[in-house]
Amino acid sequence: MSADVVITVTCPVCQKDFDKKAKDLHDGAIVVCPGCGEKTTIRGTMFTDLLKNK
């Protein structure tokens, strides 16, 4: 499993794409859009489950 897997996240408000490391997208993590500043809380294990398949 690689801790350097990068996921492209799309802001639900401004639609800007930005990259985050999958290991940082765990349940409860807060992601801030660099475009508009919208804060999104990650729910579940959708992104970290991707690491298990690498």
PDBQT receptor file of N, H, CA, C and O in Angstrom, charges set to zero:
ATOM      1  N   MET A   1       0.845  -1.172   0.000  1.00  0.00    +0.000 N 
ATOM      2  CA  MET A   1       0.000   0.000   0.000  1.00  0.00    +0.000 C 
ATOM      3  C   MET A   1       0.893   1.238   0.000  1.00  0.00    +0.000 C 
ATOM      4  O   MET A   1       1.815   1.345   0.809  1.00  0.00    +0.000 OA
ATOM      5  N   SER A   2       0.620   2.162  -0.899  1.00  0.00    +0.000 N 
ATOM      6  H   SER A   2      -0.129   2.075  -1.556  1.00  0.00    +0.000 HD
ATOM      7  CA  SER A   2       1.408   3.375  -1.012  1.00  0.00    +0.000 C 
ATOM      8  C   SER A   2       0.700   4.531  -0.319  1.00  0.00    +0.000 C 
ATOM      9  O   SER A   2      -0.473   4.798  -0.578  1.00  0.00    +0.000 OA
ATOM     10  N   ALA A   3       1.417   5.209   0.559  1.00  0.00    +0.000 N 
ATOM     11  H   ALA A   3       2.370   4.992   0.769  1.00  0.00    +0.000 HD
ATOM     12  CA  ALA A   3       0.834   6.347   1.267  1.00  0.00    +0.000 C 
ATOM     13  C   ALA A   3       0.828   7.602   0.402  1.00  0.00    +0.000 C 
ATOM     14  O   ALA A   3       0.278   8.628   0.803  1.00  0.00    +0.000 OA
ATOM     15  N   ASP A   4       1.429   7.530  -0.775  1.00  0.00    +0.000 N 
ATOM     16  H   ASP A   4       1.875   6.696  -1.101  1.00  0.00    +0.000 HD
ATOM     17  CA  ASP A   4       1.532   8.702  -1.627  1.00  0.00    +0.000 C 
ATOM     18  C   ASP A   4       0.498   8.723  -2.741  1.00  0.00    +0.000 C 
ATOM     19  O   ASP A   4       0.650   9.471  -3.707  1.00  0.00    +0.000 OA
ATOM     20  N   VAL A   5      -0.541   7.922  -2.627  1.00  0.00    +0.000 N 
ATOM     21  H   VAL A   5      -0.664   7.314  -1.843  1.00  0.00    +0.000 HD
ATOM     22  CA  VAL A   5      -1.605   7.930  -3.630  1.00  0.00    +0.000 C 
ATOM     23  C   VAL A   5      -2.306   9.279  -3.549  1.00  0.00    +0.000 C 
ATOM     24  O   VAL A   5      -2.719   9.717  -2.475  1.00  0.00    +0.000 OA
ATOM     25  N   VAL A   6      -2.435   9.936  -4.717  1.00  0.00    +0.000 N 
ATOM     26  H   VAL A   6      -2.099   9.580  -5.589  1.00  0.00    +0.000 HD
ATOM     27  CA  VAL A   6      -3.052  11.262  -4.763  1.00  0.00    +0.000 C 
ATOM     28  C   VAL A   6      -4.418  11.145  -5.420  1.00  0.00    +0.000 C 
ATOM     29  O   VAL A   6      -4.568  10.509  -6.463  1.00  0.00    +0.000 OA
ATOM     30  N   ILE A   7      -5.402  11.763  -4.802  1.00  0.00    +0.000 N 
ATOM     31  H   ILE A   7      -5.281  12.280  -3.955  1.00  0.00    +0.000 HD
ATOM     32  CA  ILE A   7      -6.779  11.751  -5.288  1.00  0.00    +0.000 C 
ATOM     33  C   ILE A   7      -7.151  13.163  -5.720  1.00  0.00    +0.000 C 
ATOM     34  O   ILE A   7      -6.856  14.130  -5.018  1.00  0.00    +0.000 OA
ATOM     35  N   THR A   8      -7.796  13.280  -6.872  1.00  0.00    +0.000 N 
ATOM     36  H   THR A   8      -8.036  12.494  -7.443  1.00  0.00    +0.000 HD
ATOM     37  CA  THR A   8      -8.307  14.575  -7.303  1.00  0.00    +0.000 C 
ATOM     38  C   THR A   8      -9.692  14.751  -6.713  1.00  0.00    +0.000 C 
ATOM     39  O   THR A   8     -10.586  13.935  -6.936  1.00  0.00    +0.000 OA
ATOM     40  N   VAL A   9      -9.859  15.824  -5.959  1.00  0.00    +0.000 N 
ATOM     41  H   VAL A   9      -9.133  16.487  -5.778  1.00  0.00    +0.000 HD
ATOM     42  CA  VAL A   9     -11.120  16.144  -5.302  1.00  0.00    +0.000 C 
ATOM     43  C   VAL A   9     -11.745  17.325  -6.049  1.00  0.00    +0.000 C 
ATOM     44  O   VAL A   9     -11.045  18.267  -6.420  1.00  0.00    +0.000 OA
ATOM     45  N   THR A  10     -13.053  17.275  -6.266  1.00  0.00    +0.000 N 
ATOM     46  H   THR A  10     -13.622  16.510  -5.964  1.00  0.00    +0.000 HD
ATOM     47  CA  THR A  10     -13.764  18.386  -6.891  1.00  0.00    +0.000 C 
ATOM     48  C   THR A  10     -14.608  19.079  -5.832  1.00  0.00    +0.000 C 
ATOM     49  O   THR A  10     -15.421  18.442  -5.161  1.00  0.00    +0.000 OA
ATOM     50  N   CYS A  11     -14.414  20.380  -5.686  1.00  0.00    +0.000 N 
ATOM     51  H   CYS A  11     -13.755  20.897  -6.231  1.00  0.00    +0.000 HD
ATOM     52  CA  CYS A  11     -15.179  21.150  -4.712  1.00  0.00    +0.000 C 
ATOM     53  C   CYS A  11     -16.659  21.124  -5.089  1.00  0.00    +0.000 C 
ATOM     54  O   CYS A  11     -17.008  21.379  -6.242  1.00  0.00    +0.000 OA
ATOM     55  N   PRO A  12     -17.528  20.817  -4.128  1.00  0.00    +0.000 N 
ATOM     56  CA  PRO A  12     -18.965  20.779  -4.424  1.00  0.00    +0.000 C 
ATOM     57  C   PRO A  12     -19.576  22.164  -4.640  1.00  0.00    +0.000 C 
ATOM     58  O   PRO A  12     -20.705  22.270  -5.118  1.00  0.00    +0.000 OA
ATOM     59  N   VAL A  13     -18.844  23.225  -4.293  1.00  0.00    +0.000 N 
ATOM     60  H   VAL A  13     -17.927  23.139  -3.904  1.00  0.00    +0.000 HD
ATOM     61  CA  VAL A  13     -19.370  24.582  -4.438  1.00  0.00    +0.000 C 
ATOM     62  C   VAL A  13     -18.881  25.241  -5.733  1.00  0.00    +0.000 C 
ATOM     63  O   VAL A  13     -19.687  25.661  -6.563  1.00  0.00    +0.000 OA
ATOM     64  N   CYS A  14     -17.541  25.329  -5.902  1.00  0.00    +0.000 N 
ATOM     65  H   CYS A  14     -16.886  24.988  -5.227  1.00  0.00    +0.000 HD
ATOM     66  CA  CYS A  14     -17.009  26.060  -7.054  1.00  0.00    +0.000 C 
ATOM     67  C   CYS A  14     -16.563  25.157  -8.201  1.00  0.00    +0.000 C 
ATOM     68  O   CYS A  14     -16.203  25.637  -9.276  1.00  0.00    +0.000 OA
ATOM     69  N   GLN A  15     -16.591  23.849  -7.962  1.00  0.00    +0.000 N 
ATOM     70  H   GLN A  15     -16.884  23.459  -7.089  1.00  0.00    +0.000 HD
ATOM     71  CA  GLN A  15     -16.230  22.839  -8.974  1.00  0.00    +0.000 C 
ATOM     72  C   GLN A  15     -14.743  22.825  -9.315  1.00  0.00    +0.000 C 
ATOM     73  O   GLN A  15     -14.356  22.195 -10.299  1.00  0.00    +0.000 OA
ATOM     74  N   LYS A  16     -13.901  23.497  -8.538  1.00  0.00    +0.000 N 
ATOM     75  H   LYS A  16     -14.215  24.009  -7.739  1.00  0.00    +0.000 HD
ATOM     76  CA  LYS A  16     -12.452  23.477  -8.766  1.00  0.00    +0.000 C 
ATOM     77  C   LYS A  16     -11.912  22.111  -8.370  1.00  0.00    +0.000 C 
ATOM     78  O   LYS A  16     -12.284  21.564  -7.333  1.00  0.00    +0.000 OA
ATOM     79  N   ASP A  17     -11.026  21.561  -9.208  1.00  0.00    +0.000 N 
ATOM     80  H   ASP A  17     -10.723  22.005 -10.051  1.00  0.00    +0.000 HD
ATOM     81  CA  ASP A  17     -10.345  20.307  -8.889  1.00  0.00    +0.000 C 
ATOM     82  C   ASP A  17      -9.043  20.622  -8.164  1.00  0.00    +0.000 C 
ATOM     83  O   ASP A  17      -8.328  21.557  -8.524  1.00  0.00    +0.000 OA
ATOM     84  N   PHE A  18      -8.743  19.827  -7.134  1.00  0.00    +0.000 N 
ATOM     85  H   PHE A  18      -9.324  19.067  -6.841  1.00  0.00    +0.000 HD
ATOM     86  CA  PHE A  18      -7.465  19.949  -6.439  1.00  0.00    +0.000 C 
ATOM     87  C   PHE A  18      -7.067  18.582  -5.925  1.00  0.00    +0.000 C 
ATOM     88  O   PHE A  18      -7.915  17.712  -5.730  1.00  0.00    +0.000 OA
ATOM     89  N   ASP A  19      -5.774  18.394  -5.706  1.00  0.00    +0.000 N 
ATOM     90  H   ASP A  19      -5.084  19.101  -5.865  1.00  0.00    +0.000 HD
ATOM     91  CA  ASP A  19      -5.245  17.096  -5.306  1.00  0.00    +0.000 C 
ATOM     92  C   ASP A  19      -5.002  17.031  -3.807  1.00  0.00    +0.000 C 
ATOM     93  O   ASP A  19      -4.551  17.995  -3.188  1.00  0.00    +0.000 OA
ATOM     94  N   LYS A  20      -5.312  15.871  -3.237  1.00  0.00    +0.000 N 
ATOM     95  H   LYS A  20      -5.679  15.087  -3.740  1.00  0.00    +0.000 HD
ATOM     96  CA  LYS A  20      -5.047  15.585  -1.829  1.00  0.00    +0.000 C 
ATOM     97  C   LYS A  20      -4.494  14.167  -1.745  1.00  0.00    +0.000 C 
ATOM     98  O   LYS A  20      -4.843  13.313  -2.560  1.00  0.00    +0.000 OA
ATOM     99  N   LYS A  21      -3.640  13.917  -0.768  1.00  0.00    +0.000 N 
ATOM    100  H   LYS A  21      -3.357  14.611  -0.106  1.00  0.00    +0.000 HD
ATOM    101  CA  LYS A  21      -3.149  12.562  -0.543  1.00  0.00    +0.000 C 
ATOM    102  C   LYS A  21      -4.283  11.739   0.055  1.00  0.00    +0.000 C 
ATOM    103  O   LYS A  21      -4.988  12.195   0.955  1.00  0.00    +0.000 OA
ATOM    104  N   ALA A  22      -4.448  10.526  -0.453  1.00  0.00    +0.000 N 
ATOM    105  H   ALA A  22      -3.874  10.156  -1.184  1.00  0.00    +0.000 HD
ATOM    106  CA  ALA A  22      -5.534   9.660   0.009  1.00  0.00    +0.000 C 
ATOM    107  C   ALA A  22      -5.452   9.410   1.506  1.00  0.00    +0.000 C 
ATOM    108  O   ALA A  22      -6.481   9.291   2.170  1.00  0.00    +0.000 OA
ATOM    109  N   LYS A  23      -4.246   9.328   2.044  1.00  0.00    +0.000 N 
ATOM    110  H   LYS A  23      -3.409   9.425   1.504  1.00  0.00    +0.000 HD
ATOM    111  CA  LYS A  23      -4.108   9.068   3.488  1.00  0.00    +0.000 C 
ATOM    112  C   LYS A  23      -4.675  10.203   4.334  1.00  0.00    +0.000 C 
ATOM    113  O   LYS A  23      -4.976  10.010   5.512  1.00  0.00    +0.000 OA
ATOM    114  N   ASP A  24      -4.822  11.403   3.730  1.00  0.00    +0.000 N 
ATOM    115  H   ASP A  24      -4.577  11.560   2.773  1.00  0.00    +0.000 HD
ATOM    116  CA  ASP A  24      -5.367  12.550   4.447  1.00  0.00    +0.000 C 
ATOM    117  C   ASP A  24      -6.886  12.644   4.344  1.00  0.00    +0.000 C 
ATOM    118  O   ASP A  24      -7.494  13.532   4.942  1.00  0.00    +0.000 OA
ATOM    119  N   LEU A  25      -7.506  11.733   3.586  1.00  0.00    +0.000 N 
ATOM    120  H   LEU A  25      -7.013  11.012   3.099  1.00  0.00    +0.000 HD
ATOM    121  CA  LEU A  25      -8.947  11.790   3.343  1.00  0.00    +0.000 C 
ATOM    122  C   LEU A  25      -9.697  10.727   4.147  1.00  0.00    +0.000 C 
ATOM    123  O   LEU A  25     -10.552  10.020   3.615  1.00  0.00    +0.000 OA
ATOM    124  N   HIS A  26      -9.370  10.628   5.413  1.00  0.00    +0.000 N 
ATOM    125  H   HIS A  26      -8.675  11.203   5.845  1.00  0.00    +0.000 HD
ATOM    126  CA  HIS A  26     -10.009   9.652   6.303  1.00  0.00    +0.000 C 
ATOM    127  C   HIS A  26     -11.329  10.201   6.833  1.00  0.00    +0.000 C 
ATOM    128  O   HIS A  26     -11.600  11.397   6.725  1.00  0.00    +0.000 OA
ATOM    129  N   ASP A  27     -12.135   9.332   7.398  1.00  0.00    +0.000 N 
ATOM    130  H   ASP A  27     -11.915   8.360   7.485  1.00  0.00    +0.000 HD
ATOM    131  CA  ASP A  27     -13.432   9.720   7.959  1.00  0.00    +0.000 C 
ATOM    132  C   ASP A  27     -13.245  10.825   8.998  1.00  0.00    +0.000 C 
ATOM    133  O   ASP A  27     -12.467  10.683   9.941  1.00  0.00    +0.000 OA
ATOM    134  N   GLY A  28     -13.958  11.907   8.811  1.00  0.00    +0.000 N 
ATOM    135  H   GLY A  28     -14.590  12.023   8.045  1.00  0.00    +0.000 HD
ATOM    136  CA  GLY A  28     -13.901  13.023   9.741  1.00  0.00    +0.000 C 
ATOM    137  C   GLY A  28     -12.905  14.108   9.361  1.00  0.00    +0.000 C 
ATOM    138  O   GLY A  28     -12.903  15.178   9.969  1.00  0.00    +0.000 OA
ATOM    139  N   ALA A  29     -12.057  13.856   8.367  1.00  0.00    +0.000 N 
ATOM    140  H   ALA A  29     -12.059  12.987   7.873  1.00  0.00    +0.000 HD
ATOM    141  CA  ALA A  29     -11.089  14.867   7.942  1.00  0.00    +0.000 C 
ATOM    142  C   ALA A  29     -11.818  16.043   7.299  1.00  0.00    +0.000 C 
ATOM    143  O   ALA A  29     -12.843  15.866   6.640  1.00  0.00    +0.000 OA
ATOM    144  N   ILE A  30     -11.286  17.227   7.495  1.00  0.00    +0.000 N 
ATOM    145  H   ILE A  30     -10.453  17.371   8.030  1.00  0.00    +0.000 HD
ATOM    146  CA  ILE A  30     -11.854  18.426   6.881  1.00  0.00    +0.000 C 
ATOM    147  C   ILE A  30     -10.935  18.865   5.748  1.00  0.00    +0.000 C 
ATOM    148  O   ILE A  30      -9.737  19.072   5.946  1.00  0.00    +0.000 OA
ATOM    149  N   VAL A  31     -11.512  19.004   4.561  1.00  0.00    +0.000 N 
ATOM    150  H   VAL A  31     -12.484  18.835   4.399  1.00  0.00    +0.000 HD
ATOM    151  CA  VAL A  31     -10.774  19.418   3.375  1.00  0.00    +0.000 C 
ATOM    152  C   VAL A  31     -11.229  20.827   3.020  1.00  0.00    +0.000 C 
ATOM    153  O   VAL A  31     -12.427  21.096   2.931  1.00  0.00    +0.000 OA
ATOM    154  N   VAL A  32     -10.266  21.724   2.818  1.00  0.00    +0.000 N 
ATOM    155  H   VAL A  32      -9.293  21.505   2.891  1.00  0.00    +0.000 HD
ATOM    156  CA  VAL A  32     -10.582  23.107   2.469  1.00  0.00    +0.000 C 
ATOM    157  C   VAL A  32     -10.229  23.335   1.002  1.00  0.00    +0.000 C 
ATOM    158  O   VAL A  32      -9.101  23.074   0.583  1.00  0.00    +0.000 OA
ATOM    159  N   CYS A  33     -11.185  23.817   0.234  1.00  0.00    +0.000 N 
ATOM    160  H   CYS A  33     -12.101  24.029   0.575  1.00  0.00    +0.000 HD
ATOM    161  CA  CYS A  33     -10.964  24.104  -1.177  1.00  0.00    +0.000 C 
ATOM    162  C   CYS A  33     -10.019  25.294  -1.308  1.00  0.00    +0.000 C 
ATOM    163  O   CYS A  33     -10.258  26.340  -0.705  1.00  0.00    +0.000 OA
ATOM    164  N   PRO A  34      -8.944  25.146  -2.095  1.00  0.00    +0.000 N 
ATOM    165  CA  PRO A  34      -8.031  26.277  -2.286  1.00  0.00    +0.000 C 
ATOM    166  C   PRO A  34      -8.631  27.374  -3.175  1.00  0.00    +0.000 C 
ATOM    167  O   PRO A  34      -8.097  28.481  -3.236  1.00  0.00    +0.000 OA
ATOM    168  N   GLY A  35      -9.732  27.072  -3.860  1.00  0.00    +0.000 N 
ATOM    169  H   GLY A  35     -10.166  26.172  -3.810  1.00  0.00    +0.000 HD
ATOM    170  CA  GLY A  35     -10.360  28.047  -4.735  1.00  0.00    +0.000 C 
ATOM    171  C   GLY A  35     -11.303  28.989  -4.002  1.00  0.00    +0.000 C 
ATOM    172  O   GLY A  35     -11.164  30.210  -4.081  1.00  0.00    +0.000 OA
ATOM    173  N   CYS A  36     -12.272  28.405  -3.280  1.00  0.00    +0.000 N 
ATOM    174  H   CYS A  36     -12.384  27.413  -3.215  1.00  0.00    +0.000 HD
ATOM    175  CA  CYS A  36     -13.301  29.234  -2.647  1.00  0.00    +0.000 C 
ATOM    176  C   CYS A  36     -13.269  29.176  -1.121  1.00  0.00    +0.000 C 
ATOM    177  O   CYS A  36     -13.969  29.947  -0.464  1.00  0.00    +0.000 OA
ATOM    178  N   GLY A  37     -12.472  28.281  -0.550  1.00  0.00    +0.000 N 
ATOM    179  H   GLY A  37     -11.904  27.655  -1.084  1.00  0.00    +0.000 HD
ATOM    180  CA  GLY A  37     -12.374  28.186   0.903  1.00  0.00    +0.000 C 
ATOM    181  C   GLY A  37     -13.444  27.314   1.546  1.00  0.00    +0.000 C 
ATOM    182  O   GLY A  37     -13.487  27.201   2.771  1.00  0.00    +0.000 OA
ATOM    183  N   GLU A  38     -14.311  26.694   0.741  1.00  0.00    +0.000 N 
ATOM    184  H   GLU A  38     -14.276  26.786  -0.254  1.00  0.00    +0.000 HD
ATOM    185  CA  GLU A  38     -15.358  25.811   1.275  1.00  0.00    +0.000 C 
ATOM    186  C   GLU A  38     -14.727  24.668   2.057  1.00  0.00    +0.000 C 
ATOM    187  O   GLU A  38     -13.774  24.040   1.594  1.00  0.00    +0.000 OA
ATOM    188  N   LYS A  39     -15.261  24.403   3.239  1.00  0.00    +0.000 N 
ATOM    189  H   LYS A  39     -16.035  24.913   3.615  1.00  0.00    +0.000 HD
ATOM    190  CA  LYS A  39     -14.783  23.292   4.064  1.00  0.00    +0.000 C 
ATOM    191  C   LYS A  39     -15.734  22.116   3.893  1.00  0.00    +0.000 C 
ATOM    192  O   LYS A  39     -16.946  22.257   4.059  1.00  0.00    +0.000 OA
ATOM    193  N   THR A  40     -15.181  20.962   3.563  1.00  0.00    +0.000 N 
ATOM    194  H   THR A  40     -14.196  20.848   3.428  1.00  0.00    +0.000 HD
ATOM    195  CA  THR A  40     -15.958  19.750   3.385  1.00  0.00    +0.000 C 
ATOM    196  C   THR A  40     -15.433  18.694   4.337  1.00  0.00    +0.000 C 
ATOM    197  O   THR A  40     -14.226  18.467   4.409  1.00  0.00    +0.000 OA
ATOM    198  N   THR A  41     -16.321  18.052   5.059  1.00  0.00    +0.000 N 
ATOM    199  H   THR A  41     -17.302  18.237   5.000  1.00  0.00    +0.000 HD
ATOM    200  CA  THR A  41     -15.928  16.980   5.971  1.00  0.00    +0.000 C 
ATOM    201  C   THR A  41     -16.080  15.647   5.255  1.00  0.00    +0.000 C 
ATOM    202  O   THR A  41     -17.140  15.336   4.711  1.00  0.00    +0.000 OA
ATOM    203  N   ILE A  42     -15.009  14.865   5.262  1.00  0.00    +0.000 N 
ATOM    204  H   ILE A  42     -14.148  15.117   5.704  1.00  0.00    +0.000 HD
ATOM    205  CA  ILE A  42     -15.030  13.542   4.639  1.00  0.00    +0.000 C 
ATOM    206  C   ILE A  42     -15.821  12.603   5.538  1.00  0.00    +0.000 C 
ATOM    207  O   ILE A  42     -15.601  12.553   6.748  1.00  0.00    +0.000 OA
ATOM    208  N   ARG A  43     -16.737  11.868   4.939  1.00  0.00    +0.000 N 
ATOM    209  H   ARG A  43     -16.916  11.909   3.956  1.00  0.00    +0.000 HD
ATOM    210  CA  ARG A  43     -17.550  10.904   5.689  1.00  0.00    +0.000 C 
ATOM    211  C   ARG A  43     -17.303   9.510   5.121  1.00  0.00    +0.000 C 
ATOM    212  O   ARG A  43     -17.293   9.322   3.904  1.00  0.00    +0.000 OA
ATOM    213  N   GLY A  44     -17.108   8.554   5.988  1.00  0.00    +0.000 N 
ATOM    214  H   GLY A  44     -17.116   8.706   6.976  1.00  0.00    +0.000 HD
ATOM    215  CA  GLY A  44     -16.885   7.179   5.552  1.00  0.00    +0.000 C 
ATOM    216  C   GLY A  44     -15.431   6.936   5.170  1.00  0.00    +0.000 C 
ATOM    217  O   GLY A  44     -14.541   7.725   5.484  1.00  0.00    +0.000 OA
ATOM    218  N   THR A  45     -15.223   5.831   4.489  1.00  0.00    +0.000 N 
ATOM    219  H   THR A  45     -15.947   5.190   4.234  1.00  0.00    +0.000 HD
ATOM    220  CA  THR A  45     -13.864   5.415   4.145  1.00  0.00    +0.000 C 
ATOM    221  C   THR A  45     -13.654   5.318   2.636  1.00  0.00    +0.000 C 
ATOM    222  O   THR A  45     -12.773   4.592   2.175  1.00  0.00    +0.000 OA
ATOM    223  N   MET A  46     -14.457   6.041   1.873  1.00  0.00    +0.000 N 
ATOM    224  H   MET A  46     -15.173   6.630   2.247  1.00  0.00    +0.000 HD
ATOM    225  CA  MET A  46     -14.391   5.950   0.419  1.00  0.00    +0.000 C 
ATOM    226  C   MET A  46     -12.975   6.146  -0.120  1.00  0.00    +0.000 C 
ATOM    227  O   MET A  46     -12.529   5.371  -0.966  1.00  0.00    +0.000 OA
ATOM    228  N   PHE A  47     -12.267   7.162   0.351  1.00  0.00    +0.000 N 
ATOM    229  H   PHE A  47     -12.629   7.792   1.038  1.00  0.00    +0.000 HD
ATOM    230  CA  PHE A  47     -10.947   7.459  -0.195  1.00  0.00    +0.000 C 
ATOM    231  C   PHE A  47      -9.875   6.540   0.370  1.00  0.00    +0.000 C 
ATOM    232  O   PHE A  47      -9.008   6.080  -0.373  1.00  0.00    +0.000 OA
ATOM    233  N   THR A  48      -9.917   6.263   1.678  1.00  0.00    +0.000 N 
ATOM    234  H   THR A  48     -10.621   6.637   2.281  1.00  0.00    +0.000 HD
ATOM    235  CA  THR A  48      -8.890   5.411   2.255  1.00  0.00    +0.000 C 
ATOM    236  C   THR A  48      -9.048   3.968   1.805  1.00  0.00    +0.000 C 
ATOM    237  O   THR A  48      -8.069   3.222   1.805  1.00  0.00    +0.000 OA
ATOM    238  N   ASP A  49     -10.252   3.550   1.420  1.00  0.00    +0.000 N 
ATOM    239  H   ASP A  49     -11.047   4.156   1.419  1.00  0.00    +0.000 HD
ATOM    240  CA  ASP A  49     -10.421   2.206   0.877  1.00  0.00    +0.000 C 
ATOM    241  C   ASP A  49      -9.668   2.050  -0.436  1.00  0.00    +0.000 C 
ATOM    242  O   ASP A  49      -9.255   0.944  -0.784  1.00  0.00    +0.000 OA
ATOM    243  N   LEU A  50      -9.485   3.136  -1.161  1.00  0.00    +0.000 N 
ATOM    244  H   LEU A  50      -9.821   4.034  -0.878  1.00  0.00    +0.000 HD
ATOM    245  CA  LEU A  50      -8.718   3.075  -2.405  1.00  0.00    +0.000 C 
ATOM    246  C   LEU A  50      -7.284   2.657  -2.143  1.00  0.00    +0.000 C 
ATOM    247  O   LEU A  50      -6.672   1.992  -2.979  1.00  0.00    +0.000 OA
ATOM    248  N   LEU A  51      -6.733   3.039  -0.987  1.00  0.00    +0.000 N 
ATOM    249  H   LEU A  51      -7.230   3.579  -0.308  1.00  0.00    +0.000 HD
ATOM    250  CA  LEU A  51      -5.360   2.671  -0.657  1.00  0.00    +0.000 C 
ATOM    251  C   LEU A  51      -5.208   1.167  -0.498  1.00  0.00    +0.000 C 
ATOM    252  O   LEU A  51      -4.160   0.611  -0.827  1.00  0.00    +0.000 OA
ATOM    253  N   LYS A  52      -6.232   0.511  -0.002  1.00  0.00    +0.000 N 
ATOM    254  H   LYS A  52      -7.083   0.962   0.265  1.00  0.00    +0.000 HD
ATOM    255  CA  LYS A  52      -6.161  -0.930   0.243  1.00  0.00    +0.000 C 
ATOM    256  C   LYS A  52      -6.053  -1.704  -1.062  1.00  0.00    +0.000 C 
ATOM    257  O   LYS A  52      -5.567  -2.835  -1.078  1.00  0.00    +0.000 OA
ATOM    258  N   ASN A  53      -6.506  -1.098  -2.157  1.00  0.00    +0.000 N 
ATOM    259  H   ASN A  53      -6.901  -0.180  -2.144  1.00  0.00    +0.000 HD
ATOM    260  CA  ASN A  53      -6.484  -1.779  -3.450  1.00  0.00    +0.000 C 
ATOM    261  C   ASN A  53      -5.228  -1.473  -4.248  1.00  0.00    +0.000 C 
ATOM    262  O   ASN A  53      -5.099  -1.943  -5.379  1.00  0.00    +0.000 OA
ATOM    263  N   LYS A  54      -4.308  -0.712  -3.704  1.00  0.00    +0.000 N 
ATOM    264  H   LYS A  54      -4.412  -0.331  -2.785  1.00  0.00    +0.000 HD
ATOM    265  CA  LYS A  54      -3.073  -0.349  -4.414  1.00  0.00    +0.000 C 
ATOM    266  C   LYS A  54      -1.957  -1.289  -4.053  1.00  0.00    +0.000 C 
ATOM    267  O   LYS A  54      -0.841  -1.143  -4.551  1.00  0.00    +0.000 OA
TER     268      LYS A  54
